[in-house]
Amino acid sequence: MKPIDFHSISLDPLFFNYSCNNDVDFFILRLDKMHDEISGNKWFKLRYYVDDAIAQHKQTIITFGGAWSNHLLATAAYCQSKNLTAVGIVRGEKPAYLSYTLKRAGELGMKLFFVSRNDFQEKIMPAELKAISDDAYIIDEGGYGMKGTDGAATISRYYKENEFSHICCAVGTGTMVAGLIKASTPQQTITGFSVLKNNRSIEKEITTLLTNEKINNHSIIHDYHFGGYAKKNHLLIEFMNRFYSETSIPTDFVYTAKMVYGVFDLANKNFFAPGSRVLLIHSGGLQGNNSLPQGTLIF
Ligand SMILES: *Cc1c(COP(=O)(O)O)cnc(C)c1O
């Protein structure tokens, strides 16, 4: 058993030289700092599933993700620290070279199984897993679900009620943003930036997690996916380098950089009213930058 060595999360004012001349203050919650591998929102989303698995005396956790899944890596690291066996079911055939993220998950003891996209979609378990899957604890892809939402809602413990008029975050499965909405007040606006292209079903997936909670104070922006999941272009890379040189804050190209870019682009278009206090959630995932060619980023 290897105890998790958590670092402290900070909430910092964000000074970035953008051209918006509105009187808007920006802040950033550095969830990326907490851990290299269980980074950002992933510990929050996993915590209640893992507690539940342990309460049910499960020895194995099975979960699902794609080739760059920060969720699989976080699950691997979390399970290692709790002496649980982790199994990751990966979408698509096994590639010739594993991504850094999957390789690390394997090094941390996660057993990886690659399944066809169709089997993944249908949640068909590989035959080798039949024997253990009946007694394993299953977590949906990306930690999507109620326990993930309730865990993500605890991110709000790092700021005070109504301290911010706006809270902005990246959206993959929508679990984190659902938790933030759940923890918000009706006076706050929650804005999620979808990192998938045209993922129009996301609104429905988010409201499903909210059951009958207040659901009118949020919106999902679809304009900053940069071509789709894990896609990027020179504008995004230049932005990441500029943001780092001005703030010393590293971002990941799959999630947080797209959200930060979107926030400041919208700020330039006067999206935030004067007097707004905007919190950006840095949700981690920095190890994903290891898949970029050397020299792409200045950090
Ligand atoms: C997983 C992840 C997200 C997306 O979280 P969801 O709850 O799936 O929407 C955002 N940022 C980073 C860095 C992530 O790893």
The ligand as a Tripos MOL2 file, in Angstrom:
@<TRIPOS>MOLECULE
LIG
   15    15     1     0     0
SMALL
NO_CHARGES

@<TRIPOS>ATOM
      1 C1        -11.5230   14.1520  -17.0240 C.3       1 LIG1
      2 C2        -11.1310   15.5610  -17.1390 C.ar      1 LIG1
      3 C3        -12.0780   16.5930  -17.3560 C.ar      1 LIG1
      4 C4        -13.5320   16.3090  -17.6430 C.3       1 LIG1
      5 O1        -14.2880   15.9240  -16.5570 O.3       1 LIG1
      6 P1        -15.7470   15.3510  -16.7660 P.3       1 LIG1
      7 O2        -16.2470   15.1640  -15.4010 O.co2     1 LIG1
      8 O3        -15.5970   14.0450  -17.5070 O.co2     1 LIG1
      9 O4        -16.5300   16.3120  -17.5750 O.co2     1 LIG1
     10 C5        -11.6220   17.8850  -17.3600 C.ar      1 LIG1
     11 N1        -10.3150   18.1790  -17.2100 N.ar      1 LIG1
     12 C6         -9.3850   17.2180  -17.0390 C.ar      1 LIG1
     13 C7         -7.9610   17.6160  -16.9210 C.3       1 LIG1
     14 C8         -9.7560   15.8860  -16.9940 C.ar      1 LIG1
     15 O5         -8.8000   14.9430  -16.8560 O.3       1 LIG1
@<TRIPOS>BOND
     1     1     2 1
     2     2     3 ar
     3     2    14 ar
     4     3     4 1
     5     3    10 ar
     6     4     5 1
     7     5     6 1
     8     6     7 2
     9     6     8 1
    10     6     9 1
    11    10    11 ar
    12    11    12 ar
    13    12    13 1
    14    12    14 ar
    15    14    15 1
@<TRIPOS>SUBSTRUCTURE
     1 LIG1         1 GROUP 0 **** ****
